[in-house]
Amino acid sequence: MTHADTVLDPVLDDGSSVVGERRVSKSQDQRTVRRSATRGDIRKKRFGLRVLFVAVVTALVAGTAGQFAMFAQKVANARVPATANADAIVVLTGGHARVNEAVRLLEEGRANRLLISGVHPGTTREQLAAVTASNMPLETNSVDLDRVALNTAGNAVETANWVRKNGFSSLLVVTSAYHLPRAKVELAGALPDVSLIAYPVFSKDLKLDHWYREPATMRLLMREYVKYILARLRITVQGMR
């Protein structure tokens, strides 16, 4: 045996093993490249989806914040109407100031009849008269008491029944300024053919002019804004049925 014979690998005599290895290596390289490209595409898609998600969330948050700011500013800019006259008055209970203002409007002759909606079952007319310091007794021929309503939606239902029963076509709506948008939405849904005149009542403890500087006022307005949006959605859905 020569030195050349000992060096030569018999497996390589026909060259097939070398070509096969090269083909396998090339095929593996191609698969590796394809896998890398696929992973890259997946990473790009995931990144794109993350960017889209962040953009959508940011837009929603910005839009909601903008809508809330408009709502809060509208409440802060609410003003008593110059001419506040109607067939009747409804006041939604929730504070003595509201009822006081409604009784005062009745005494001034702004309407001929008043509904106090949401009165506690145990509260008498005498107690209401004492609280409002009314110059006239809360007589049954001029003042009606709704003791059924438990919330704003209930106020609207009971008010609608009262309005239809008496045939009123215009209504002076008395409630707190922050509560007025939701009250009007509820009443408009229950009384679509009745003219509603908003009459805001302002609390001395509630600093609406600078609501963005007052955490307590801002929290109150945010809660009211959520209730307002939910009321609008509910009434819209009911109108589609």
C-alpha positions in Angstrom: 0.0 0.0 0.0 1.4 3.4 -1.0 1.2 6.6 1.0 -1.4 7.9 -1.4 -3.6 4.8 -0.8 -3.6 5.4 2.9 -4.5 9.1 2.6 -7.4 8.6 0.1 -10.7 7.9 1.7 -12.5 5.1 -0.2 -15.8 6.7 0.5 -14.8 9.7 -1.6 -13.7 7.7 -4.6 -16.7 8.6 -6.8 -17.2 12.1 -5.2 -20.8 11.5 -4.3 -20.4 12.0 -0.6 -18.9 15.5 -1.0 -21.7 16.6 -3.4 -24.4 15.2 -1.1 -23.0 17.1 1.9 -22.8 20.3 -0.1 -26.4 19.9 -1.2 -27.6 19.2 2.4 -25.6 22.2 3.7 -27.1 24.4 1.0 -30.6 23.2 1.8 -30.1 23.8 5.5 -28.9 27.3 4.8 -31.9 28.0 2.7 -34.3 26.7 5.4 -32.4 28.8 8.0 -32.8 31.9 5.9 -36.5 31.2 5.4 -37.0 30.7 9.1 -35.1 33.9 9.9 -37.2 35.8 7.3 -40.4 34.3 8.8 -39.4 35.3 12.3 -38.6 38.8 11.1 -42.0 39.1 9.4 -43.7 37.9 12.5 -41.8 40.4 14.7 -42.7 43.2 12.2 -46.3 42.3 12.3 -46.4 42.1 16.1 -44.6 45.5 16.3 -47.1 46.9 13.9 -50.1 45.6 15.9 -48.6 47.0 19.1 -48.2 50.4 17.5 -51.8 50.2 16.1 -53.1 49.2 19.6 -51.3 52.0 21.3 -52.5 54.5 18.7 -56.2 53.4 19.1 -56.1 53.4 22.9 -54.4 56.9 22.8 -57.1 58.2 20.4 -59.9 56.8 22.6 -58.4 58.2 25.8 -57.8 61.6 24.1 -61.3 61.6 22.6 -62.9 60.7 25.9 -60.9 63.3 27.8 -61.9 65.9 25.2 -65.6 65.0 25.5 -65.5 65.1 29.2 -63.8 68.6 29.2 -66.6 69.8 26.9 -69.2 68.4 29.2 -67.7 69.9 32.3 -67.3 73.3 30.6 -70.9 73.2 29.4 -72.0 72.6 33.0 -69.7 75.4 34.3 -71.2 77.8 31.7 -74.8 77.0 32.4 -76.9 80.0 33.0 -80.5 80.7 34.2 -82.7 81.4 31.2 -83.8 85.0 30.7 -87.4 84.0 30.2 -88.3 81.1 32.4 -92.0 80.5 31.8 -93.8 77.3 31.0 -97.0 75.4 31.6 -95.6 73.6 34.6 -92.4 73.1 36.7 -90.7 69.9 37.7 -88.0 69.8 40.3 -85.9 66.7 40.8 -85.1 66.3 44.5 -81.5 66.0 45.7 -81.1 69.1 47.9 -83.1 71.9 49.5 -81.7 74.5 47.1 -83.5 72.8 44.2 -86.9 72.7 45.9 -86.4 76.2 47.2 -85.8 77.5 43.7 -88.7 75.6 42.2 -91.1 76.9 44.8 -89.9 80.5 44.3 -90.5 80.2 40.5 -94.0 78.9 41.2 -94.6 81.9 43.6 -93.4 84.3 40.9 -96.0 82.9 38.5 -93.5 81.3 36.1 -96.0 78.4 35.9 -99.3 77.3 37.3 -98.3 74.0 38.7 -95.3 72.3 40.3 -94.2 68.6 40.6 -91.7 67.8 43.2 -90.3 64.4 42.0 -88.6 61.9 44.3 -90.0 63.0 47.6 -89.3 60.7 50.5 -92.5 58.7 51.4 -92.3 60.0 55.0 -92.0 63.7 54.1 -95.2 65.7 54.5 -96.2 68.9 52.7 -95.8 70.8 56.0 -92.2 69.7 56.3 -91.5 70.7 52.7 -93.1 74.1 53.2 -91.0 74.7 56.4 -87.8 73.7 54.6 -88.5 75.9 51.6 -89.7 78.9 53.7 -92.5 79.3 51.3 -94.8 82.3 51.5 -97.6 80.1 50.3 -98.6 76.6 51.5 -97.8 73.7 49.2 -101.4 73.2 48.3 -102.6 70.2 46.4 -104.1 72.4 43.7 -100.7 73.9 42.8 -98.1 71.4 44.0 -98.0 67.6 43.4 -95.6 65.2 45.1 -94.1 62.2 43.4 -93.1 59.7 46.0 -92.3 56.8 43.6 -89.2 57.9 41.7 -85.9 56.6 43.2 -83.5 58.0 40.5 -83.3 60.2 37.5 -84.8 57.6 35.2 -87.7 57.2 37.6 -88.1 61.0 37.8 -88.5 61.1 34.0 -91.1 58.3 34.0 -93.2 59.8 36.8 -92.9 63.3 35.3 -94.0 62.0 31.9 -97.1 60.5 33.5 -97.9 63.7 35.3 -97.4 65.8 32.1 -99.6 63.6 30.0 -102.3 63.5 32.6 -102.5 67.3 32.8 -101.9 68.0 29.1 -98.8 70.2 29.5 -96.8 71.1 26.4 -93.9 73.0 28.1 -91.9 72.2 31.2 -89.5 74.1 33.3 -86.9 71.6 34.5 -85.2 72.6 37.8 -82.2 70.7 39.2 -78.5 71.2 40.0 -76.4 72.5 37.1 -74.2 69.4 37.0 -77.3 67.1 37.0 -79.2 69.1 34.3 -77.7 67.4 31.1 -78.6 63.9 32.3 -82.0 65.1 33.5 -82.8 66.7 30.2 -81.7 63.5 28.3 -84.0 61.3 30.5 -86.9 63.7 30.2 -86.5 64.2 26.5 -86.6 60.5 26.0 -89.8 60.2 28.0 -91.4 63.4 26.6 -90.2 63.8 23.1 -93.0 66.2 22.2 -92.8 68.5 25.2 -90.7 71.7 25.2 -88.1 71.5 28.1 -86.6 74.6 29.5 -83.5 74.0 31.6 -83.2 75.9 34.9 -79.9 75.2 36.6 -79.4 75.5 40.4 -75.9 76.3 41.6 -74.5 75.1 44.9 -72.3 77.5 46.8 -70.0 74.6 47.9 -69.5 73.4 44.3 -66.8 75.5 42.5 -67.8 74.9 38.9 -65.9 77.9 37.4 -62.6 76.3 38.2 -63.6 72.6 38.2 -60.2 71.6 36.8 -58.5 72.9 39.9 -60.9 71.3 42.4 -60.4 67.5 42.8 -63.8 67.0 44.5 -65.6 68.9 41.8 -63.8 67.0 39.1 -64.7 63.7 40.6 -68.3 64.7 40.8 -68.4 65.8 37.2 -66.6 62.6 36.0 -69.2 60.4 37.8 -72.0 62.5 36.3 -70.5 62.4 32.9 -70.4 58.5 32.9 -74.0 58.4 34.1 -74.9 60.9 31.3 -73.3 58.8 28.6 -74.9 55.6 29.9 -78.3 57.3 29.9 -77.9 58.5 26.3 -76.8 55.0 25.2 -79.8 53.4 27.0 -82.3 55.8 25.5 -80.8 55.4 22.1 -81.0 51.7 22.2 -84.6 51.8 23.5 -85.5 54.2 20.6 -84.2 51.6 18.1 -86.5 48.8 19.3 
